């Protein structure tokens, strides 16, 4: 009888440990590794260019300090979010399926905003999308900018995964050279959503301190070019726009935090 009781107790003990282990694994799977952030010291820079109408006029902008993701949000990071929130991954998959170390793609503006809110709630650190001015300032290299055409070089192949060298797909984040601040893929790999509403004429009326875009409009800004685009789109001043619920296989994002 004593042997049977011990056997039953051991069975329930093993069962309890198995349940606890499963719960711990499930909880652990829902807790992401915090994205690596880079401090961007505030400063004043000349935003825009004379190369395209919606990049005019060149105007002075002052930006406060902020932190920005060293890399674009990866497939692995977005998968963790989907698993934790019972959210479906986008239906389209790249060649070879979703690769954890590649930037997450085929995302809408709304997807990116929801991810930022989830990560903020979970980590108690406020994450968001960059403003267009923050994005360009960081892509240029902040207050240590060397004035490159692309983010980190005048040679697009050194810093960008784009139509000429991508082989028709995204590449591992950080596979090209970083810019002056140590940020990767701000030219190429995937277009990056910014928080601003897009206006082709906004630069003519933009405030000079921490501009945040127009107050009304139907489209949001995308920056940086992508794996299927040409070199022109990968310039640090290049602007593109899209509806917030429009999904495309070349769109992703990186995050920003005001924590200094």
C-alpha positions as CSV (number, residue, x, y, z in Angstrom):
1,X,0.0,0.0,0.0
2,X,2.9,2.3,0.9
3,X,4.5,1.6,-2.4
4,X,1.3,2.4,-4.3
5,X,0.8,5.7,-2.4
6,X,4.4,6.7,-3.1
7,X,3.9,5.8,-6.8
8,X,0.8,7.9,-7.0
9,X,2.5,10.8,-5.2
10,X,5.4,10.6,-7.6
11,X,3.0,10.6,-10.6
12,X,1.2,13.7,-9.4
13,X,4.5,15.4,-8.6
14,X,5.8,14.7,-12.1
15,X,2.5,15.9,-13.6
16,X,2.7,19.1,-11.5
17,X,6.3,19.8,-12.6
18,X,5.3,19.2,-16.2
19,X,2.5,21.7,-16.0
20,X,4.6,24.3,-14.3
21,X,7.4,23.8,-16.9
22,X,4.8,24.2,-19.7
23,X,3.5,27.4,-18.2
24,X,7.0,28.8,-17.7
25,X,7.9,28.0,-21.3
26,X,4.7,29.6,-22.5
27,X,5.3,32.8,-20.5
28,X,9.0,32.9,-21.5
29,X,8.0,32.6,-25.2
30,X,5.8,35.7,-24.8
31,X,8.5,37.9,-23.4
32,X,10.7,39.4,-26.1
33,X,14.3,40.3,-25.9
34,X,14.3,44.1,-25.8
35,X,15.5,45.5,-29.2
36,X,19.0,46.9,-29.2
37,X,18.6,50.7,-29.2
38,X,21.1,53.4,-30.2
39,X,21.2,56.8,-28.5
40,X,20.9,59.7,-31.0
41,X,22.0,63.0,-29.6
42,X,19.8,65.9,-30.5
43,X,20.9,68.6,-32.9
44,X,20.1,70.7,-35.9
45,X,20.3,69.6,-39.5
46,X,19.3,70.5,-43.1
47,X,16.3,68.3,-44.0
48,X,15.3,67.5,-47.5
49,X,17.0,68.0,-50.9
50,X,16.6,69.6,-54.3
51,X,16.4,66.3,-56.1
52,X,12.6,65.7,-55.9
53,X,9.6,68.0,-55.6
54,X,8.3,66.5,-52.3
55,X,11.8,66.8,-50.8
56,X,11.8,70.6,-51.2
57,X,12.6,73.0,-49.8
58,X,15.7,72.2,-47.8
59,X,15.0,73.5,-44.3
60,X,16.6,73.6,-40.9
61,X,15.2,71.2,-38.3
62,X,16.2,70.8,-34.7
63,X,15.6,67.4,-33.1
64,X,15.7,66.4,-29.4
65,X,17.7,63.4,-28.3
66,X,16.0,60.0,-28.7
67,X,16.9,56.3,-29.0
68,X,16.3,54.3,-32.2
69,X,16.5,50.6,-33.1
70,X,19.9,49.5,-34.3
71,X,18.1,47.1,-36.7
72,X,14.7,46.9,-38.3
73,X,12.3,44.7,-36.3
74,X,13.1,41.1,-37.2
75,X,10.9,38.2,-38.1
76,X,11.8,36.6,-34.8
77,X,10.7,39.7,-32.8
78,X,7.4,39.9,-34.7
79,X,6.7,36.2,-34.3
80,X,7.0,36.6,-30.6
81,X,4.4,39.4,-30.7
82,X,2.1,37.2,-32.8
83,X,2.4,34.2,-30.6
84,X,1.8,36.3,-27.5
85,X,-1.3,38.0,-28.9
86,X,-2.8,35.2,-31.0
87,X,-2.2,37.3,-34.1
88,X,-1.7,35.8,-37.5
89,X,1.5,36.3,-39.4
90,X,1.0,38.0,-42.8
91,X,-0.2,35.5,-45.4
92,X,2.6,36.2,-47.9
93,X,5.9,34.6,-47.1
94,X,9.3,35.4,-48.8
95,X,11.4,32.9,-50.7
96,X,12.3,30.1,-48.3
97,X,9.7,31.1,-45.7
98,X,10.1,33.5,-42.8
99,X,13.7,33.7,-41.6
100,X,14.1,34.8,-38.0
101,X,17.1,37.1,-38.7
102,X,15.6,38.9,-41.6
103,X,13.5,42.1,-41.2
104,X,9.8,41.5,-40.8
105,X,8.0,42.5,-44.0
106,X,4.5,42.7,-45.5
107,X,3.4,44.9,-42.6
108,X,0.8,47.7,-42.5
109,X,1.3,51.0,-40.6
110,X,-1.4,49.7,-38.2
111,X,0.5,46.4,-37.6
112,X,3.6,48.5,-36.6
113,X,1.6,50.7,-34.2
114,X,0.0,47.7,-32.5
115,X,3.4,46.1,-32.1
116,X,4.8,49.2,-30.5
117,X,1.9,49.4,-28.0
118,X,2.3,45.7,-27.1
119,X,6.0,46.1,-26.5
120,X,5.5,49.2,-24.5
121,X,2.9,47.6,-22.2
122,X,5.0,44.5,-21.7
123,X,8.3,46.2,-21.0
124,X,7.1,49.5,-19.4
125,X,9.2,51.4,-21.8
126,X,7.4,53.6,-24.3
127,X,8.2,52.5,-27.9
128,X,6.8,54.1,-31.0
129,X,7.5,54.7,-34.7
130,X,9.9,57.5,-35.5
131,X,8.8,60.8,-36.8
132,X,9.9,61.5,-40.4
133,X,12.4,64.1,-39.2
134,X,13.8,61.8,-36.5
135,X,14.2,59.1,-39.2
136,X,16.1,61.3,-41.6
137,X,18.3,62.8,-38.9
138,X,19.2,59.3,-37.7
139,X,19.7,58.0,-41.3
140,X,22.0,60.9,-42.0
141,X,24.2,60.0,-39.0
142,X,22.8,62.6,-36.5
143,X,25.3,65.2,-35.4
144,X,28.2,63.2,-36.6
145,X,26.9,63.0,-40.2
146,X,29.4,62.9,-43.0
147,X,26.7,64.0,-45.5
148,X,26.4,60.8,-47.5
149,X,23.8,60.2,-50.1
150,X,22.7,56.9,-48.6
151,X,22.7,56.0,-44.9
152,X,26.4,55.5,-44.3
153,X,28.0,55.8,-47.7
154,X,27.8,57.3,-51.2
155,X,28.1,53.8,-52.5
156,X,24.7,52.2,-52.3
157,X,26.0,48.6,-52.5
158,X,28.0,49.1,-49.3
159,X,25.0,49.9,-47.1
160,X,21.8,48.8,-48.8
161,X,20.0,45.6,-49.8
162,X,18.1,46.8,-52.9
163,X,16.9,45.7,-56.3
164,X,20.4,45.3,-57.8
165,X,21.9,43.1,-55.1
166,X,19.0,41.5,-53.2
167,X,18.3,38.5,-55.3
168,X,14.6,39.3,-55.0
169,X,14.3,39.0,-51.2
170,X,15.2,40.5,-47.8
171,X,18.6,39.8,-46.3
172,X,19.7,39.3,-42.7
173,X,19.5,42.5,-40.8
174,X,23.0,44.1,-40.3
175,X,24.5,42.3,-43.4
176,X,25.7,45.6,-44.8
177,X,27.8,48.4,-43.4
178,X,26.3,50.6,-40.7
179,X,26.0,54.4,-40.9
180,X,27.9,56.9,-38.7
181,X,25.7,56.1,-35.7
182,X,26.0,52.3,-36.0
183,X,22.5,51.9,-37.5
184,X,22.0,49.2,-40.1
185,X,19.7,49.0,-43.1
186,X,18.3,52.5,-43.0
187,X,18.9,52.4,-46.7
188,X,17.3,49.3,-48.2
189,X,16.1,45.9,-47.0
190,X,12.5,47.1,-46.2
191,X,10.7,50.4,-46.4
192,X,10.3,51.7,-42.8
193,X,7.0,53.2,-41.6
194,X,7.2,56.6,-39.9
195,X,4.4,58.0,-37.7
196,X,3.9,61.1,-39.8
197,X,1.0,61.7,-42.1
198,X,2.4,62.3,-45.6
199,X,2.1,65.6,-47.5
200,X,4.0,66.5,-50.6
201,X,4.1,70.1,-49.6
202,X,4.7,69.7,-45.8
203,X,8.4,70.9,-45.9
204,X,7.2,74.4,-47.0
205,X,5.2,74.8,-43.7
206,X,7.0,72.4,-41.3
207,X,8.0,73.8,-37.9
208,X,11.7,73.9,-37.2
209,X,11.6,72.1,-33.8
210,X,10.6,68.5,-33.6
211,X,8.2,68.4,-36.6
212,X,5.6,65.7,-36.4
213,X,3.9,66.0,-39.8
214,X,0.5,67.3,-40.9
215,X,-2.5,66.9,-38.6
216,X,-4.8,65.4,-41.2
217,X,-4.3,63.2,-44.3
218,X,-5.0,59.7,-45.7
219,X,-1.4,58.4,-46.0
220,X,1.6,57.8,-43.8
221,X,5.3,58.2,-44.6
222,X,7.6,55.4,-45.6
223,X,11.4,55.9,-45.7
224,X,14.6,54.1,-46.8
225,X,13.8,52.1,-49.9
226,X,13.7,48.3,-50.0
227,X,15.0,45.0,-51.4
228,X,13.0,45.4,-54.6
229,X,13.6,49.1,-55.2
230,X,16.2,51.1,-57.1
231,X,19.1,53.1,-55.6
232,X,17.1,56.4,-55.9
233,X,14.6,55.2,-53.3
234,X,17.4,54.3,-50.9
235,X,18.6,57.9,-50.5
236,X,18.3,59.4,-47.0
237,X,16.0,62.1,-48.3
238,X,13.7,59.8,-50.4
239,X,10.0,59.9,-49.4
240,X,7.2,57.5,-50.1
241,X,3.6,57.3,-48.9
242,X,0.9,54.7,-48.4
243,X,-2.5,54.1,-46.7
244,X,-2.1,52.8,-43.1
245,X,-4.0,49.6,-43.8
246,X,-2.2,48.8,-47.1
247,X,0.0,45.7,-47.0
248,X,3.1,45.1,-49.1
249,X,5.9,42.6,-49.0
250,X,8.6,45.3,-48.9
251,X,7.4,47.2,-45.8
252,X,8.6,46.9,-42.3
253,X,9.7,49.2,-39.5
254,X,12.1,50.1,-36.7
255,X,11.2,51.5,-33.3
256,X,12.1,54.6,-31.3
257,X,12.0,55.4,-27.6
258,X,12.2,58.8,-25.8
259,X,14.1,57.1,-23.0
260,X,17.4,58.9,-22.9
